């Protein structure tokens, strides 16, 4: 039971947490969330894509860098 003193998890924590914890593919941490509204049909289509989050991240990486704005 989480949050119950003396009964929550393993005493001292998991000494091998680095071996079993979440690891990102690249070097940059994934610490920012983006929200977007989509239709039900788009959601069903997205759910049909295996690892859609990784596909979405790869798509974002493939976008060209924005042009610097003219400061005139």
N, CA, C and O atoms as CSV, one atom per row, in Angstrom:
chain,resi,resn,atom,element,x,y,z
A,1,UNK,N,N,0.846,-1.178,0.000
A,1,UNK,CA,C,0.000,0.000,0.000
A,1,UNK,C,C,0.887,1.236,0.000
A,1,UNK,O,O,1.710,1.410,0.899
A,2,UNK,N,N,0.733,2.054,-0.955
A,2,UNK,CA,C,1.527,3.265,-1.009
A,2,UNK,C,C,1.096,4.258,0.047
A,2,UNK,O,O,-0.090,4.417,0.336
A,3,UNK,N,N,2.075,4.914,0.610
A,3,UNK,CA,C,1.770,5.961,1.558
A,3,UNK,C,C,1.508,5.492,2.972
A,3,UNK,O,O,1.304,6.322,3.858
A,4,UNK,N,N,1.506,4.191,3.215
A,4,UNK,CA,C,1.282,3.687,4.562
A,4,UNK,C,C,2.647,3.427,5.181
A,4,UNK,O,O,3.419,2.609,4.680
A,5,UNK,N,N,2.938,4.117,6.258
A,5,UNK,CA,C,4.253,4.016,6.887
A,5,UNK,C,C,4.548,2.572,7.288
A,5,UNK,O,O,3.743,1.910,7.944
A,6,UNK,N,N,5.724,2.106,6.873
A,6,UNK,CA,C,6.128,0.756,7.212
A,6,UNK,C,C,5.612,-0.309,6.268
A,6,UNK,O,O,5.991,-1.473,6.403
A,7,UNK,N,N,4.780,0.035,5.337
A,7,UNK,CA,C,4.208,-0.960,4.425
A,7,UNK,C,C,4.307,-0.540,2.968
A,7,UNK,O,O,3.656,-1.147,2.117
A,8,UNK,N,N,5.087,0.460,2.656
A,8,UNK,CA,C,5.101,0.934,1.268
A,8,UNK,C,C,6.416,0.566,0.581
A,8,UNK,O,O,7.460,1.159,0.851
A,9,UNK,N,N,6.346,-0.405,-0.297
A,9,UNK,CA,C,7.507,-0.779,-1.088
A,9,UNK,C,C,8.568,-1.507,-0.300
A,9,UNK,O,O,8.331,-2.002,0.802
A,10,UNK,N,N,9.739,-1.559,-0.890
A,10,UNK,CA,C,10.870,-2.237,-0.274
A,10,UNK,C,C,11.608,-1.271,0.639
A,10,UNK,O,O,11.896,-0.147,0.225
A,11,UNK,N,N,11.922,-1.666,1.859
A,11,UNK,CA,C,12.676,-0.780,2.746
A,11,UNK,C,C,14.021,-0.408,2.115
A,11,UNK,O,O,14.770,-1.285,1.685
A,12,UNK,N,N,14.317,0.865,2.061
A,12,UNK,CA,C,15.569,1.319,1.459
A,12,UNK,C,C,15.476,1.547,-0.032
A,12,UNK,O,O,16.446,1.991,-0.647
A,13,UNK,N,N,14.334,1.255,-0.631
A,13,UNK,CA,C,14.167,1.465,-2.072
A,13,UNK,C,C,14.789,0.348,-2.884
A,13,UNK,O,O,15.218,-0.665,-2.332
A,14,UNK,N,N,14.839,0.529,-4.182
A,14,UNK,CA,C,15.400,-0.461,-5.090
A,14,UNK,C,C,16.849,-0.095,-5.392
A,14,UNK,O,O,17.099,0.926,-6.033
A,15,UNK,N,N,17.814,-0.907,-4.944
A,15,UNK,CA,C,19.210,-0.560,-5.190
A,15,UNK,C,C,19.599,-0.640,-6.674
A,15,UNK,O,O,20.597,-0.048,-7.084
A,16,UNK,N,N,18.816,-1.367,-7.474
A,16,UNK,CA,C,19.115,-1.519,-8.896
A,16,UNK,C,C,18.198,-0.679,-9.765
A,16,UNK,O,O,17.929,-1.049,-10.908
A,17,UNK,N,N,17.710,0.446,-9.251
A,17,UNK,CA,C,16.745,1.256,-9.999
A,17,UNK,C,C,17.311,1.720,-11.340
A,17,UNK,O,O,16.563,1.834,-12.311
A,18,UNK,N,N,18.610,1.988,-11.413
A,18,UNK,CA,C,19.222,2.428,-12.673
A,18,UNK,C,C,19.112,1.343,-13.742
A,18,UNK,O,O,18.972,1.653,-14.926
A,19,UNK,N,N,19.175,0.087,-13.338
A,19,UNK,CA,C,19.104,-1.018,-14.295
A,19,UNK,C,C,17.694,-1.232,-14.825
A,19,UNK,O,O,17.522,-1.703,-15.949
A,20,UNK,N,N,16.674,-0.889,-14.022
A,20,UNK,CA,C,15.300,-1.184,-14.404
A,20,UNK,C,C,14.455,0.054,-14.698
A,20,UNK,O,O,13.302,-0.070,-15.112
A,21,UNK,N,N,15.009,1.232,-14.491
A,21,UNK,CA,C,14.255,2.460,-14.686
A,21,UNK,C,C,14.049,2.797,-16.156
A,21,UNK,O,O,14.633,2.164,-17.035
A,22,UNK,N,N,13.222,3.791,-16.412
A,22,UNK,CA,C,12.933,4.257,-17.772
A,22,UNK,C,C,14.164,4.921,-18.368
A,22,UNK,O,O,14.831,5.713,-17.702
A,23,UNK,N,N,14.465,4.601,-19.621
A,23,UNK,CA,C,15.595,5.215,-20.325
A,23,UNK,C,C,15.096,5.789,-21.651
A,23,UNK,O,O,14.345,5.133,-22.374
A,24,UNK,N,N,15.515,7.014,-21.965
A,24,UNK,CA,C,15.143,7.615,-23.240
A,24,UNK,C,C,16.115,7.144,-24.307
A,24,UNK,O,O,17.237,6.738,-24.004
A,25,UNK,N,N,15.675,7.202,-25.571
A,25,UNK,CA,C,16.523,6.750,-26.673
A,25,UNK,C,C,17.694,7.695,-26.915
A,25,UNK,O,O,18.825,7.257,-27.124
A,26,UNK,N,N,17.410,9.001,-26.886
A,26,UNK,CA,C,18.449,9.975,-27.178
A,26,UNK,C,C,19.123,10.494,-25.935
A,26,UNK,O,O,18.969,9.947,-24.843
A,27,UNK,N,N,19.878,11.565,-26.121
A,27,UNK,CA,C,20.594,12.159,-24.997
A,27,UNK,C,C,19.750,13.199,-24.277
A,27,UNK,O,O,19.977,13.467,-23.097
A,28,UNK,N,N,18.778,13.790,-24.970
A,28,UNK,CA,C,17.961,14.837,-24.367
A,28,UNK,C,C,16.879,14.237,-23.479
A,28,UNK,O,O,16.226,13.271,-23.874
A,29,UNK,N,N,16.677,14.792,-22.285
A,29,UNK,CA,C,15.605,14.289,-21.418
A,29,UNK,C,C,14.237,14.646,-21.990
A,29,UNK,O,O,14.073,15.688,-22.625
A,30,UNK,N,N,13.268,13.786,-21.762
A,30,UNK,CA,C,11.897,14.023,-22.221
A,30,UNK,C,C,11.111,14.588,-21.046
A,30,UNK,O,O,10.378,13.863,-20.374
A,31,UNK,N,N,11.268,15.891,-20.803
A,31,UNK,CA,C,10.676,16.488,-19.608
A,31,UNK,C,C,9.653,17.579,-19.918
A,31,UNK,O,O,9.258,18.317,-19.015
A,32,UNK,N,N,9.216,17.698,-21.174
A,32,UNK,CA,C,8.221,18.703,-21.553
A,32,UNK,C,C,7.038,17.976,-22.190
A,32,UNK,O,O,7.222,17.092,-23.027
A,33,UNK,N,N,5.829,18.351,-21.790
A,33,UNK,CA,C,4.641,17.764,-22.390
A,33,UNK,C,C,3.981,18.768,-23.319
A,33,UNK,O,O,4.004,19.974,-23.071
A,34,UNK,N,N,3.387,18.251,-24.401
A,34,UNK,CA,C,2.660,19.075,-25.359
A,34,UNK,C,C,1.250,18.507,-25.465
A,34,UNK,O,O,1.069,17.299,-25.618
A,35,UNK,N,N,0.271,19.368,-25.386
A,35,UNK,CA,C,-1.116,18.933,-25.519
A,35,UNK,C,C,-1.695,19.400,-26.844
A,35,UNK,O,O,-1.415,20.508,-27.302
A,36,UNK,N,N,-2.496,18.550,-27.448
A,36,UNK,CA,C,-3.131,18.893,-28.720
A,36,UNK,C,C,-4.514,18.253,-28.744
A,36,UNK,O,O,-4.695,17.127,-28.279
A,37,UNK,N,N,-5.470,18.966,-29.282
A,37,UNK,CA,C,-6.833,18.422,-29.404
A,37,UNK,C,C,-6.991,17.805,-30.788
A,37,UNK,O,O,-6.649,18.412,-31.802
A,38,UNK,N,N,-7.519,16.582,-30.802
A,38,UNK,CA,C,-7.745,15.877,-32.061
A,38,UNK,C,C,-9.142,15.273,-32.042
A,38,UNK,O,O,-9.777,15.179,-30.992
A,39,UNK,N,N,-9.610,14.865,-33.213
A,39,UNK,CA,C,-10.941,14.268,-33.316
A,39,UNK,C,C,-10.890,12.806,-32.873
A,39,UNK,O,O,-9.814,12.222,-32.745
A,40,UNK,N,N,-12.075,12.221,-32.639
A,40,UNK,CA,C,-12.160,10.805,-32.266
A,40,UNK,C,C,-11.548,9.926,-33.355
A,40,UNK,O,O,-10.850,8.955,-33.062
A,41,UNK,N,N,-11.817,10.278,-34.613
A,41,UNK,CA,C,-11.288,9.502,-35.737
A,41,UNK,C,C,-9.761,9.565,-35.747
A,41,UNK,O,O,-9.104,8.548,-35.971
A,42,UNK,N,N,-9.197,10.735,-35.508
A,42,UNK,CA,C,-7.747,10.873,-35.465
A,42,UNK,C,C,-7.158,10.069,-34.305
A,42,UNK,O,O,-6.093,9.468,-34.450
A,43,UNK,N,N,-7.834,10.052,-33.164
A,43,UNK,CA,C,-7.375,9.298,-32.001
A,43,UNK,C,C,-7.357,7.801,-32.288
A,43,UNK,O,O,-6.407,7.107,-31.922
A,44,UNK,N,N,-8.404,7.301,-32.943
A,44,UNK,CA,C,-8.441,5.878,-33.305
A,44,UNK,C,C,-7.309,5.537,-34.253
A,44,UNK,O,O,-6.679,4.486,-34.132
A,45,UNK,N,N,-7.054,6.431,-35.200
A,45,UNK,CA,C,-5.964,6.220,-36.154
A,45,UNK,C,C,-4.617,6.208,-35.430
A,45,UNK,O,O,-3.752,5.384,-35.726
A,46,UNK,N,N,-4.450,7.122,-34.488
A,46,UNK,CA,C,-3.223,7.212,-33.708
A,46,UNK,C,C,-3.027,5.967,-32.852
A,46,UNK,O,O,-1.912,5.458,-32.738
A,47,UNK,N,N,-4.101,5.480,-32.255
A,47,UNK,CA,C,-4.028,4.277,-31.421
A,47,UNK,C,C,-3.606,3.059,-32.224
A,47,UNK,O,O,-3.075,2.102,-31.660
A,48,UNK,N,N,-3.833,3.079,-33.528
A,48,UNK,CA,C,-3.445,1.959,-34.382
A,48,UNK,C,C,-1.984,1.954,-34.765
A,48,UNK,O,O,-1.509,0.994,-35.372
A,49,UNK,N,N,-1.263,3.000,-34.427
A,49,UNK,CA,C,0.154,3.100,-34.760
A,49,UNK,C,C,0.977,2.608,-33.574
A,49,UNK,O,O,0.863,3.136,-32.468
A,50,UNK,N,N,1.807,1.593,-33.810
A,50,UNK,CA,C,2.657,1.071,-32.749
A,50,UNK,C,C,3.708,2.119,-32.387
A,50,UNK,O,O,4.314,2.725,-33.271
A,51,UNK,N,N,3.920,2.326,-31.121
A,51,UNK,CA,C,4.894,3.313,-30.620
A,51,UNK,C,C,4.651,4.693,-31.220
A,51,UNK,O,O,5.585,5.343,-31.691
A,52,UNK,N,N,3.394,5.141,-31.202
A,52,UNK,CA,C,3.054,6.403,-31.863
A,52,UNK,C,C,3.783,7.588,-31.249
A,52,UNK,O,O,4.039,8.571,-31.945
A,53,UNK,N,N,4.116,7.526,-29.998
A,53,UNK,CA,C,4.828,8.648,-29.374
A,53,UNK,C,C,6.214,8.814,-29.985
A,53,UNK,O,O,6.658,9.932,-30.249
A,54,UNK,N,N,6.896,7.685,-30.208
A,54,UNK,CA,C,8.213,7.742,-30.842
A,54,UNK,C,C,8.096,8.217,-32.288
A,54,UNK,O,O,8.930,8.987,-32.765
A,55,UNK,N,N,7.057,7.754,-32.982
A,55,UNK,CA,C,6.830,8.194,-34.369
A,55,UNK,C,C,6.593,9.699,-34.397
A,55,UNK,O,O,7.112,10.396,-35.269
A,56,UNK,N,N,5.817,10.195,-33.453
A,56,UNK,CA,C,5.526,11.626,-33.374
A,56,UNK,C,C,6.796,12.423,-33.087
A,56,UNK,O,O,7.026,13.464,-33.703
A,57,UNK,N,N,7.627,11.940,-32.150
A,57,UNK,CA,C,8.888,12.626,-31.841
A,57,UNK,C,C,9.806,12.654,-33.056
A,57,UNK,O,O,10.439,13.672,-33.333
A,58,UNK,N,N,9.884,11.526,-33.792
A,58,UNK,CA,C,10.715,11.480,-35.003
A,58,UNK,C,C,10.205,12.464,-36.043
A,58,UNK,O,O,10.996,13.107,-36.733
A,59,UNK,N,N,8.870,12.586,-36.160
A,59,UNK,CA,C,8.296,13.531,-37.118
A,59,UNK,C,C,8.673,14.966,-36.746
A,59,UNK,O,O,9.021,15.767,-37.614
A,60,UNK,N,N,8.602,15.281,-35.467
A,60,UNK,CA,C,8.975,16.627,-35.020
A,60,UNK,C,C,10.442,16.892,-35.337
A,60,UNK,O,O,10.791,17.982,-35.791
A,61,UNK,N,N,11.307,15.899,-35.101
A,61,UNK,CA,C,12.728,16.065,-35.403
A,61,UNK,C,C,12.985,16.279,-36.889
A,61,UNK,O,O,13.969,16.917,-37.264
A,62,UNK,N,N,12.099,15.746,-37.744
A,62,UNK,CA,C,12.297,15.876,-39.186
A,62,UNK,C,C,11.865,17.246,-39.720
A,62,UNK,O,O,12.181,17.591,-40.859
A,63,UNK,N,N,11.154,18.019,-38.918
A,63,UNK,CA,C,10.723,19.351,-39.358
A,63,UNK,C,C,11.935,20.260,-39.518
A,63,UNK,O,O,12.892,20.158,-38.751
A,64,UNK,N,N,11.902,21.150,-40.512
A,64,UNK,CA,C,13.033,22.068,-40.673
A,64,UNK,C,C,13.104,23.050,-39.513
A,64,UNK,O,O,12.085,23.393,-38.913
A,65,UNK,N,N,14.309,23.496,-39.206
A,65,UNK,CA,C,14.478,24.502,-38.158
A,65,UNK,C,C,13.826,25.801,-38.616
A,65,UNK,O,O,13.879,26.141,-39.798
A,66,UNK,N,N,13.214,26.523,-37.689
A,66,UNK,CA,C,12.552,27.780,-38.082
A,66,UNK,C,C,13.579,28.804,-38.565
A,66,UNK,O,O,14.703,28.884,-38.069
A,67,UNK,N,N,13.146,29.574,-39.545
A,67,UNK,CA,C,13.993,30.650,-40.062
A,67,UNK,C,C,14.097,31.749,-39.013
A,67,UNK,O,O,13.099,32.088,-38.377
A,68,UNK,N,N,15.279,32.307,-38.824
A,68,UNK,CA,C,15.385,33.426,-37.872
A,68,UNK,C,C,14.580,34.612,-38.373
A,68,UNK,O,O,14.545,34.896,-39.570
A,69,UNK,N,N,13.931,35.302,-37.440
A,69,UNK,CA,C,13.109,36.460,-37.822
A,69,UNK,C,C,14.006,37.639,-38.145
A,69,UNK,O,O,15.048,37.843,-37.522
A,70,UNK,N,N,13.572,38.423,-39.151
A,70,UNK,CA,C,14.288,39.654,-39.499
A,70,UNK,C,C,14.070,40.678,-38.409
A,70,UNK,O,O,12.935,40.902,-37.988
A,71,UNK,N,N,15.133,41.300,-37.947
A,71,UNK,CA,C,14.996,42.262,-36.865
A,71,UNK,C,C,15.173,43.687,-37.387
A,71,UNK,O,O,15.908,44.473,-36.789
A,72,UNK,N,N,14.513,44.029,-38.488
A,72,UNK,CA,C,14.583,45.390,-39.055
A,72,UNK,C,C,13.500,46.251,-38.521
A,72,UNK,O,O,13.405,47.423,-38.888
